[in-house]
Amino acid sequence: MTRIVTERDFRKPEFANADPADYEFREDGAVVRKDRWQTAVHQIRSLVGPKGREFEIADVITAVEKLTVSWSNADPDDFQEAPAFIDVKLSCGSVLKRLERFGDKYAWSFGSLEFVAVDFGADIVQWTESEVAP
């Protein structure tokens, strides 16, 4: 090579032509793109849908849930058959993880919430068995 060595020759390849304004330091000191979360959502959307340029984040979440979680519609008749630990989706859209069964009710240990059979199909719209704790 006949050119003169420049400061760019000492850069890491992934930052060779990068604009410093597009980057920031993460808590652990690593240099990362500022738009990494937005970029990740677009990558996930391209894998799971919905198709097209315009989309809502909620639609991406729904598509991911269909692939990763097998939700069952909540029915009061399911209550007696449900396992010891369940995750539930509430009518407001919230998801509560690891409700534990105590006799005729489920309790959520992170709050003072308790659910009984009549809540299946009402406040609880869907449920799935919780993942086994490590």
Contacts in CASP RR format, 6 or more apart in sequence:
PFRMAT RR
TARGET T0000
AUTHOR 0000-0000-0000
METHOD contacts of the structure
MODEL  1
MTRIVTERDFRKPEFANADPADYEFREDGAVVRKDRWQTAVHQIRSLVGP
KGREFEIADVITAVEKLTVSWSNADPDDFQEAPAFIDVKLSCGSVLKRLE
RFGDKYAWSFGSLEFVAVDFGADIVQWTESEVAP
8 16 0 8 1.000
15 23 0 8 1.000
15 31 0 8 1.000
22 33 0 8 1.000
22 34 0 8 1.000
22 35 0 8 1.000
23 31 0 8 1.000
23 32 0 8 1.000
23 33 0 8 1.000
23 34 0 8 1.000
24 31 0 8 1.000
24 32 0 8 1.000
24 34 0 8 1.000
25 31 0 8 1.000
25 32 0 8 1.000
26 32 0 8 1.000
33 39 0 8 1.000
41 57 0 8 1.000
41 60 0 8 1.000
44 60 0 8 1.000
44 64 0 8 1.000
45 55 0 8 1.000
45 60 0 8 1.000
45 63 0 8 1.000
48 60 0 8 1.000
48 63 0 8 1.000
48 64 0 8 1.000
48 66 0 8 1.000
48 67 0 8 1.000
49 55 0 8 1.000
49 59 0 8 1.000
49 60 0 8 1.000
49 63 0 8 1.000
50 59 0 8 1.000
50 60 0 8 1.000
50 63 0 8 1.000
65 71 0 8 1.000
69 87 0 8 1.000
69 128 0 8 1.000
70 128 0 8 1.000
71 89 0 8 1.000
71 126 0 8 1.000
71 127 0 8 1.000
71 128 0 8 1.000
72 78 0 8 1.000
72 126 0 8 1.000
72 127 0 8 1.000
72 128 0 8 1.000
73 121 0 8 1.000
73 125 0 8 1.000
73 126 0 8 1.000
74 88 0 8 1.000
74 119 0 8 1.000
74 120 0 8 1.000
74 121 0 8 1.000
74 124 0 8 1.000
74 125 0 8 1.000
74 126 0 8 1.000
74 127 0 8 1.000
75 120 0 8 1.000
75 121 0 8 1.000
76 117 0 8 1.000
76 118 0 8 1.000
76 120 0 8 1.000
76 121 0 8 1.000
78 120 0 8 1.000
78 127 0 8 1.000
79 116 0 8 1.000
79 117 0 8 1.000
79 120 0 8 1.000
80 117 0 8 1.000
82 101 0 8 1.000
82 106 0 8 1.000
82 127 0 8 1.000
83 101 0 8 1.000
83 129 0 8 1.000
83 130 0 8 1.000
84 100 0 8 1.000
84 101 0 8 1.000
85 98 0 8 1.000
85 99 0 8 1.000
85 100 0 8 1.000
85 101 0 8 1.000
85 129 0 8 1.000
85 130 0 8 1.000
86 98 0 8 1.000
86 99 0 8 1.000
86 101 0 8 1.000
86 106 0 8 1.000
86 127 0 8 1.000
86 128 0 8 1.000
86 129 0 8 1.000
86 130 0 8 1.000
87 95 0 8 1.000
87 96 0 8 1.000
87 97 0 8 1.000
87 98 0 8 1.000
87 99 0 8 1.000
87 127 0 8 1.000
87 128 0 8 1.000
87 129 0 8 1.000
87 130 0 8 1.000
88 95 0 8 1.000
88 96 0 8 1.000
88 99 0 8 1.000
88 106 0 8 1.000
88 115 0 8 1.000
88 124 0 8 1.000
88 126 0 8 1.000
88 127 0 8 1.000
89 95 0 8 1.000
89 124 0 8 1.000
89 125 0 8 1.000
89 126 0 8 1.000
89 127 0 8 1.000
90 96 0 8 1.000
90 123 0 8 1.000
90 124 0 8 1.000
90 125 0 8 1.000
91 122 0 8 1.000
91 123 0 8 1.000
91 124 0 8 1.000
91 125 0 8 1.000
93 125 0 8 1.000
96 108 0 8 1.000
96 110 0 8 1.000
96 113 0 8 1.000
97 130 0 8 1.000
98 108 0 8 1.000
98 109 0 8 1.000
98 130 0 8 1.000
98 133 0 8 1.000
99 106 0 8 1.000
99 107 0 8 1.000
99 108 0 8 1.000
99 115 0 8 1.000
99 130 0 8 1.000
100 106 0 8 1.000
100 107 0 8 1.000
100 109 0 8 1.000
104 116 0 8 1.000
104 117 0 8 1.000
105 114 0 8 1.000
105 115 0 8 1.000
105 116 0 8 1.000
106 114 0 8 1.000
106 115 0 8 1.000
106 116 0 8 1.000
107 113 0 8 1.000
107 114 0 8 1.000
107 115 0 8 1.000
108 114 0 8 1.000
108 115 0 8 1.000
115 123 0 8 1.000
115 124 0 8 1.000
120 127 0 8 1.000
END
